[in-house]
Amino acid sequence: MGSRVRLVLVHGTLMSAAQWHGYAERLGPDVEVVAIDLPANGARRDEEFTWEGALAVIDEAVRGTTLPVVLAGHSLGGYLAAAYAAQHPCDLAGLALLGASATPSGPGATAYAMLGRVQQRLGGERLAALTDRQWQRLLDAEWAGAVRDGGYTITGVPAAWAGVMERCGPHLLAEVTCPVLLLNGQFDQLRVHVKAYAAAAVRAERVEVVTLPRALHIFPLTRREETCNALAAFISSLALPELPPT
């Protein structure tokens, strides 16, 4: 018996596909998990990040199957997932935005622009060392090692977040017809406009807003079990075609 759905996972800033280490095992055989590397990250670290190039990588993963596709992204990956869904509003079986329910304007945008400048001043090696120490404290040794091996890349950060601030917001959900999951941590700084995102999805079959108690923005890594459970529940609720009997 094969999978019933493909879940395309898009990582956040600085990260790689290794962010989703262990998700496939936890989501089970009915879900074909495809975790991609964005340009300038992971296996694509030598590629220049462009918004169009990032959307093309997502499109390749979405189009490369006959299965219905759920597209999910965290932080930067969530904004890219929303942008992709806006361009292909009727093509997905489901859309899940994780830690990507804030309008990237005003004080929040200024704070992220400043953070980006600090990251650039630190340089790749120092930032990688600091990031690695963080994950060693927060994750089990196997996962921290996988994330480290995936690499931390800052070269694409300015272009990536410039794209978010220029292009993203609740309006991206206006024409999306599939079910939408807005999943955030309770203390996630990028959940502040979740009501606006939910209200904007006027054509969506339904919108689910799920908040993980006491979770921070990095909840897909620090609260993996709960994140997987929320994704599994969302996927289970979709009207997917039945598998043929074996």
Order of alpha helices (4+ residues) and beta strands (2+ residues): beta-alpha-beta-alpha-beta-alpha-beta-alpha-alpha-alpha-alpha-beta-alpha-beta-alpha-alpha
